Amino acid sequence: MARYLGPSCRQCRREGTKLMLKGERCLSSKCPIVKKRLPPGVMPKRRIKVSEYGVQLREKQKIKRYYGLLERQFKKYFEIASRKKGITGELLLVLLEQRLDNVVYRMHFASSRKMARQIVRHGHILVNGRKVDIPSYFVKEGDEVEVTEKSKKMIPILESMKDISRIGTVPWIEVDPDNMKGKFVYLPKREEIDLPVNEQLIVEYYSK
């Protein structure tokens, strides 16, 4: 499947916010968005007037890049959310949070969602005791996610788990660092998802 192969930090600069695409580097002073506040290719003295459509597009691109999805994948999630009862934008974010690669990242088994996808694809993750190698697998309430026994000594995973004590975990996920396992306790509410995006603009974008 096609993937963006350019510099990850360039995407953050384009959206004007940290998308946490490179793990630890995003939290350090080396993060390019701290040094280069302007979008790539924009001259310092140039004024840019963004249309309503442009603002909506940027919000869509921001969340799409945040979760590392392609346009077709993202639109599919939006269509699923639009068929459910409730607020479409909030349901969309909940669906994205249920992706296995995102859950692995949230549990600190990986330092970024990109790394989480690789870990899942390479068969290092179990869901309810069964190996799952599909990053887009939907994790449900009560599901237990853990690192396979053979993979518990992998240095990248061990290094990523050090962030638990420093950053902590999200409310809807419980993590047992000693056994490298966690539980998806409940579906998160919008106010619990710390994501700098206005999902209503995304709904308006696809409603046209």
Number of C-alpha atoms within 10 A of each C-alpha: 3 5 8 11 6 8 8 14 18 15 22 24 21 18 20 18 15 20 24 21 21 17 18 14 14 19 11 10 10 11 18 16 21 15 10 12 14 15 16 14 7 11 9 9 6 7 8 7 7 10 9 10 12 12 14 21 16 19 20 24 19 24 22 18 21 18 21 20 17 15 12 9 12 19 15 11 15 21 13 13 20 16 10 11 8 10 13 20 19 19 24 21 21 17 17 21 19 19 19 26 33 25 24 26 22 24 29 27 32 26 25 23 26 18 20 25 21 16 23 22 15 12 15 20 27 18 20 13 13 12 16 18 20 17 19 16 15 17 21 15 15 14 15 20 25 25 25 18 12 8 15 16 11 11 10 14 20 17 13 18 20 15 18 15 9 8 9 13 15 14 14 16 19 17 22 11 17 7 11 20 20 24 22 21 15 14 18 21 13 14 8 10 15 8 14 12 14 15 22 15 19 22 19 13 18 13 7 6
